[in-house]
Amino acid sequence: MQYALLIYTKPGYHEALSDAEREEAYAEYFALADDARYVAGAQLQPAETATTVRMVGDRMLTTDGPFADTKEVLGGLCLIEAADLQEALDLAARIPAARFGATVEVRPLVRR
């Protein structure tokens, strides 16, 4: 089954890391990307670059910024293939940002 690992971080957390911490985190992300269960992933641009789209009838309304004003923002995601939820949780625990206070939401994809 495929799972999305949604990584929520505090804005600016990445910049607060030391160079050594940042390099170590990058190495861990690259190691995760080399795992056969890793399907895809991406780091997102800062939340300030987001544009939110809403439809009201046939009219498109856009708003600068993310959908919600929160303390944590969606900073990235990984798509993985795992045998079960426990295996997905084990992979989520390898996300380096989690060590620095991020929250990783694990959510199964809908199979069609």
Backbone as ProteinMPNN parsed JSONL, in Angstrom:
{"seq_chain_A": "MQYALLIYTKPGYHEALSDAEREEAYAEYFALADDARYVAGAQLQPAETATTVRMVGDRMLTTDGPFADTKEVLGGLCLIEAADLQEALDLAARIPAARFGATVEVRPLVRR", "coords_chain_A": {"N_chain_A": [[0.834, -1.172, 0.0], [0.405, 2.288, -0.649], [1.626, 5.184, 1.016], [1.368, 8.546, 2.096], [3.738, 10.667, 3.449], [3.488, 13.373, 5.222], [5.088, 16.304, 5.914], [5.243, 18.518, 8.452], [6.458, 21.572, 9.441], [7.916, 24.097, 11.571], [7.96, 27.404, 10.422], [11.035, 28.497, 9.057], [12.635, 26.698, 10.445], [14.602, 25.197, 9.207], [16.605, 27.009, 8.541], [17.592, 27.556, 11.036], [19.202, 25.471, 11.723], [22.483, 24.184, 12.335], [25.341, 24.192, 10.141], [26.478, 21.633, 10.106], [24.367, 20.055, 11.141], [22.472, 20.46, 9.132], [23.742, 19.322, 6.881], [23.94, 16.67, 7.752], [21.215, 16.034, 7.938], [20.45, 16.293, 5.223], [21.94, 14.16, 4.156], [20.622, 12.024, 5.359], [18.058, 12.295, 4.234], [18.719, 11.753, 1.552], [19.551, 9.099, 1.835], [17.116, 7.935, 2.584], [15.728, 8.378, 0.208], [17.052, 6.581, -1.39], [16.082, 4.183, -0.528], [14.297, 1.276, -1.354], [11.578, 1.338, -0.969], [10.789, 3.914, -1.199], [8.977, 6.165, -3.128], [8.506, 8.779, -4.205], [9.277, 12.242, -3.556], [9.388, 15.575, -2.155], [10.649, 18.778, -1.26], [8.939, 21.638, -0.202], [8.475, 25.01, -1.376], [8.617, 28.018, 0.686], [5.735, 28.747, 2.797], [4.74, 31.285, 2.282], [4.853, 31.558, -0.435], [2.687, 30.314, -1.452], [-0.468, 29.991, -3.169], [-3.87, 30.068, -2.704], [-6.716, 28.417, -3.946], [-10.148, 28.758, -4.439], [-13.398, 27.72, -5.355], [-16.312, 29.385, -6.126], [-19.313, 28.798, -7.014], [-19.168, 29.215, -10.41], [-16.996, 30.815, -10.325], [-13.579, 31.508, -9.844], [-11.741, 32.046, -6.979], [-8.865, 33.485, -5.67], [-6.325, 33.486, -3.181], [-3.525, 34.97, -1.718], [-1.008, 33.106, -0.133], [-0.987, 30.366, 2.311], [-3.591, 27.862, 2.898], [-4.469, 27.823, 5.587], [-3.716, 29.747, 8.504], [-1.247, 28.81, 10.448], [0.852, 27.5, 13.127], [2.612, 25.581, 12.291], [3.682, 24.539, 9.069], [3.004, 22.887, 5.949], [5.788, 21.456, 4.815], [7.008, 19.628, 3.19], [6.909, 16.443, 1.461], [6.73, 12.878, 1.289], [6.306, 10.046, -0.708], [5.616, 6.753, -0.191], [5.984, 3.161, -0.439], [4.628, 0.687, 1.456], [4.323, -2.298, 3.435], [2.496, -2.321, 5.497], [0.8, -0.293, 8.006], [2.546, -0.072, 10.229], [5.095, -0.43, 9.107], [5.137, 1.852, 7.485], [5.052, 3.828, 9.467], [7.515, 3.362, 10.679], [9.23, 4.145, 8.62], [8.493, 6.832, 8.481], [9.508, 7.737, 10.885], [12.147, 7.99, 10.259], [12.406, 10.393, 9.002], [14.327, 13.213, 8.913], [13.545, 15.817, 9.774], [11.708, 15.375, 11.784], [13.18, 14.929, 14.089], [13.872, 17.478, 14.712], [11.664, 18.727, 15.686], [9.522, 18.7, 13.903], [6.322, 17.582, 12.658], [5.194, 14.528, 11.425], [2.803, 13.458, 9.363], [1.166, 10.501, 8.643], [-0.445, 9.069, 6.019], [-2.618, 6.865, 4.386], [-2.917, 6.246, 0.867], [-5.73, 6.481, -1.31], [-6.929, 3.667, -2.883], [-7.695, 2.897, -6.166]], "CA_chain_A": [[0.0, 0.0, 0.0], [1.159, 3.536, -0.662], [1.357, 6.14, 2.081], [1.979, 9.872, 2.015], [4.333, 11.174, 4.683], [3.346, 14.824, 5.118], [6.036, 16.841, 6.891], [4.852, 19.852, 8.911], [7.553, 22.182, 10.184], [7.78, 25.504, 11.936], [8.663, 28.225, 9.435], [12.397, 28.896, 9.394], [13.389, 25.72, 11.241], [15.75, 24.747, 8.417], [17.651, 28.026, 8.642], [18.124, 27.549, 12.402], [20.126, 24.354, 11.895], [23.895, 24.44, 12.055], [25.76, 23.599, 8.859], [26.665, 20.191, 10.315], [23.04, 19.438, 11.259], [21.841, 20.521, 7.814], [24.401, 18.324, 6.026], [23.537, 15.35, 8.239], [19.813, 15.837, 7.541], [20.436, 16.033, 3.777], [22.438, 12.796, 3.932], [19.56, 11.098, 5.755], [17.011, 12.359, 3.201], [19.221, 11.033, 0.374], [19.499, 7.668, 2.168], [15.712, 7.545, 2.498], [15.381, 8.352, -1.217], [17.667, 5.381, -1.968], [15.343, 3.019, -0.031], [13.442, 0.726, -2.415], [10.165, 1.637, -0.679], [10.58, 5.332, -1.49], [8.414, 6.354, -4.468], [8.773, 10.156, -4.623], [9.253, 13.205, -2.464], [9.795, 16.926, -2.508], [10.589, 19.86, -0.28], [8.124, 22.714, -0.753], [8.889, 26.394, -1.161], [7.973, 28.542, 1.904], [4.279, 28.929, 2.746], [4.431, 32.607, 1.734], [4.787, 31.476, -1.896], [1.472, 29.587, -1.813], [-1.696, 30.643, -3.594], [-5.002, 29.197, -2.411], [-7.806, 28.537, -4.921], [-11.49, 28.333, -4.024], [-14.42, 27.925, -6.377], [-17.626, 29.826, -5.663], [-20.065, 28.629, -8.263], [-18.243, 29.119, -11.546], [-15.94, 31.814, -10.145], [-12.372, 31.113, -9.119], [-11.209, 33.051, -6.066], [-7.508, 33.146, -5.228], [-5.805, 34.211, -2.028], [-2.095, 34.76, -1.502], [-0.677, 32.434, 1.115], [-1.514, 29.011, 2.518], [-5.005, 27.698, 3.225], [-4.717, 28.169, 6.991], [-2.628, 30.392, 9.225], [-0.929, 27.9, 11.539], [2.229, 27.567, 13.615], [3.387, 24.663, 11.457], [3.245, 24.543, 7.676], [3.412, 21.731, 5.161], [7.094, 21.8, 4.271], [7.445, 18.639, 2.222], [6.183, 15.184, 1.486], [7.327, 11.673, 0.715], [5.375, 8.992, -1.071], [6.312, 5.489, 0.027], [5.269, 1.893, -0.561], [4.892, -0.075, 2.674], [3.477, -3.48, 3.59], [1.423, -2.034, 6.446], [0.951, 0.979, 8.699], [3.737, -0.073, 11.083], [6.265, -0.185, 8.253], [5.062, 3.267, 7.103], [5.436, 4.614, 10.643], [8.959, 3.201, 10.848], [9.868, 5.012, 7.631], [8.228, 8.215, 8.887], [10.416, 8.056, 11.989], [13.461, 8.287, 9.678], [12.409, 11.751, 8.445], [15.181, 14.01, 9.797], [12.858, 16.978, 10.354], [11.003, 14.95, 13.001], [14.11, 15.116, 15.218], [13.991, 18.91, 14.978], [10.382, 19.261, 16.107], [8.472, 18.606, 12.884], [5.311, 16.541, 12.77], [5.037, 13.776, 10.175], [1.491, 12.816, 9.263], [1.203, 9.323, 7.777], [-1.8, 8.89, 5.524], [-2.686, 5.948, 3.251], [-3.546, 6.736, -0.347], [-6.93, 5.759, -1.729], [-6.694, 2.755, -4.017], [-8.805, 2.899, -7.137]], "C_chain_A": [[0.881, 1.237, 0.0], [0.669, 4.463, 0.438], [2.031, 7.463, 1.736], [2.509, 10.218, 3.399], [4.369, 12.691, 4.532], [4.124, 15.465, 6.257], [5.663, 18.293, 7.211], [5.945, 20.408, 9.81], [7.19, 23.595, 10.614], [8.535, 26.312, 10.883], [10.052, 28.615, 9.935], [13.206, 27.872, 10.155], [14.674, 25.327, 10.522], [16.924, 25.722, 8.543], [18.299, 28.046, 10.028], [19.116, 26.416, 12.645], [21.562, 24.809, 11.648], [24.231, 23.806, 10.709], [25.909, 22.085, 8.991], [25.324, 19.472, 10.411], [22.344, 19.384, 9.896], [22.438, 19.46, 6.881], [24.009, 16.908, 6.44], [22.095, 15.041, 7.822], [19.716, 15.541, 6.042], [20.886, 14.604, 3.484], [21.365, 11.769, 4.292], [18.402, 11.108, 4.76], [17.449, 11.601, 1.95], [19.211, 9.522, 0.616], [18.069, 7.146, 2.104], [15.279, 7.438, 1.042], [15.966, 7.132, -1.921], [16.971, 4.098, -1.522], [14.372, 2.558, -1.129], [11.962, 1.042, -2.197], [9.801, 3.086, -0.951], [10.093, 5.467, -2.928], [8.756, 7.738, -5.0], [8.756, 11.053, -3.399], [9.71, 14.558, -2.938], [9.723, 17.832, -1.294], [9.81, 20.987, -0.949], [8.768, 24.073, -0.498], [8.174, 26.905, 0.096], [6.483, 28.817, 1.697], [3.887, 30.281, 2.143], [4.305, 32.587, 0.212], [3.509, 30.799, -2.382], [0.391, 30.524, -2.334], [-2.816, 29.642, -3.38], [-6.125, 29.476, -3.399], [-9.087, 27.999, -4.305], [-12.435, 28.603, -5.188], [-15.717, 28.313, -5.688], [-18.505, 29.833, -6.907], [-19.079, 28.394, -9.389], [-17.069, 30.088, -11.427], [-14.774, 31.255, -9.348], [-11.911, 32.29, -8.275], [-9.83, 32.597, -5.619], [-7.115, 34.056, -4.071], [-4.321, 33.923, -1.935], [-1.894, 34.085, -0.158], [-1.337, 31.08, 1.238], [-2.993, 29.034, 2.906], [-5.312, 28.167, 4.634], [-3.483, 28.836, 7.58], [-2.353, 29.557, 10.472], [0.51, 28.095, 11.985], [3.152, 26.663, 12.824], [2.813, 24.689, 10.052], [3.715, 23.273, 6.989], [4.695, 22.105, 4.436], [7.598, 20.829, 3.231], [6.635, 17.372, 2.359], [7.028, 14.085, 0.882], [6.186, 10.719, 0.393], [6.144, 7.69, -0.976], [5.387, 4.323, -0.257], [5.64, 1.089, 0.674], [3.902, -1.225, 2.792], [2.285, -3.207, 4.498], [1.724, -0.715, 7.144], [2.217, 1.011, 9.546], [5.001, 0.189, 10.267], [6.297, 1.274, 7.8], [5.485, 4.17, 8.257], [6.937, 4.534, 10.888], [9.724, 4.073, 9.852], [9.678, 6.484, 7.994], [9.177, 8.65, 10.001], [11.819, 8.387, 11.495], [13.53, 9.69, 9.082], [13.213, 12.645, 9.386], [14.459, 15.179, 10.46], [12.134, 16.623, 11.648], [11.876, 15.123, 14.241], [14.197, 16.575, 15.638], [12.631, 19.543, 15.272], [9.263, 19.206, 15.088], [7.495, 17.492, 13.234], [5.211, 15.85, 11.418], [3.699, 13.049, 10.234], [1.596, 11.679, 8.26], [-0.23, 9.047, 7.343], [-1.804, 7.95, 4.328], [-3.371, 6.608, 2.054], [-4.781, 5.894, -0.665], [-6.561, 4.912, -2.937], [-7.922, 2.775, -4.908], [-8.608, 1.786, -8.114]], "O_chain_A": [[1.968, 1.238, 0.577], [-0.521, 4.523, 0.749], [3.119, 7.493, 1.162], [1.804, 10.076, 4.398], [5.195, 13.225, 3.791], [3.853, 15.2, 7.428], [5.755, 19.175, 6.357], [6.313, 19.794, 10.812], [6.264, 24.204, 10.077], [9.641, 25.935, 10.494], [10.222, 29.013, 11.087], [14.36, 28.137, 10.49], [15.713, 25.147, 11.156], [18.081, 25.313, 8.639], [19.432, 28.504, 10.175], [19.799, 26.404, 13.668], [21.812, 25.711, 10.848], [23.476, 22.975, 10.204], [25.513, 21.34, 8.095], [25.154, 18.4, 9.83], [21.709, 18.387, 9.552], [21.701, 18.777, 6.17], [23.775, 16.048, 5.591], [21.791, 13.924, 7.404], [18.983, 14.64, 5.635], [20.284, 13.918, 2.658], [21.217, 10.758, 3.605], [17.824, 10.061, 4.47], [16.648, 10.886, 1.348], [18.898, 8.751, -0.291], [17.833, 6.038, 1.622], [14.548, 6.517, 0.675], [15.433, 6.692, -2.94], [17.238, 3.031, -2.076], [13.704, 3.383, -1.754], [11.179, 1.014, -3.146], [8.623, 3.444, -0.933], [10.722, 4.943, -3.847], [9.244, 7.866, -6.123], [8.276, 10.662, -2.335], [10.34, 14.684, -3.988], [8.865, 17.679, -0.425], [10.003, 21.258, -2.134], [9.507, 24.256, 0.469], [7.208, 26.28, 0.534], [6.031, 29.083, 0.584], [2.813, 30.405, 1.555], [3.715, 33.497, -0.372], [3.271, 30.716, -3.587], [0.348, 31.702, -1.979], [-2.725, 28.498, -3.823], [-6.452, 30.633, -3.662], [-9.103, 26.915, -3.722], [-12.288, 29.59, -5.91], [-16.164, 27.631, -4.765], [-18.446, 30.745, -7.732], [-18.255, 27.481, -9.328], [-16.24, 30.171, -12.333], [-14.957, 30.612, -8.314], [-11.713, 33.393, -8.785], [-9.652, 31.442, -5.231], [-7.513, 35.218, -3.995], [-3.897, 32.774, -2.057], [-2.53, 34.445, 0.832], [-2.139, 30.684, 0.393], [-3.56, 30.086, 3.199], [-6.318, 28.842, 4.854], [-2.353, 28.528, 7.202], [-3.122, 29.587, 11.433], [1.293, 28.767, 11.314], [4.344, 26.945, 12.699], [1.606, 24.843, 9.866], [4.701, 22.659, 7.397], [4.694, 22.964, 3.554], [8.51, 21.15, 2.469], [5.792, 17.24, 3.246], [7.922, 14.333, 0.072], [5.219, 10.611, 1.147], [7.195, 7.532, -1.597], [4.166, 4.475, -0.311], [6.819, 0.833, 0.923], [2.775, -1.135, 2.304], [1.206, -3.77, 4.312], [2.761, -0.095, 6.909], [2.901, 2.033, 9.577], [5.874, 0.945, 10.693], [7.37, 1.874, 7.737], [6.19, 5.159, 8.053], [7.561, 5.528, 11.261], [10.743, 4.67, 10.198], [10.596, 7.289, 7.834], [9.596, 9.806, 10.048], [12.602, 8.998, 12.223], [14.61, 10.134, 8.694], [12.826, 12.823, 10.541], [14.748, 15.496, 11.614], [11.966, 17.479, 12.517], [11.37, 15.429, 15.32], [14.551, 16.88, 16.777], [12.464, 20.753, 15.125], [8.147, 19.631, 15.387], [7.808, 16.585, 14.004], [5.151, 16.513, 10.382], [3.496, 12.147, 11.047], [2.068, 11.881, 7.141], [-1.113, 8.822, 8.17], [-1.087, 8.186, 3.356], [-4.283, 7.42, 2.212], [-4.842, 4.717, -0.311], [-5.954, 5.397, -3.891], [-9.053, 2.678, -4.431], [-9.425, 1.605, -9.016]]}, "name": "protein", "num_of_chains": 1, "seq": "MQYALLIYTKPGYHEALSDAEREEAYAEYFALADDARYVAGAQLQPAETATTVRMVGDRMLTTDGPFADTKEVLGGLCLIEAADLQEALDLAARIPAARFGATVEVRPLVRR"}
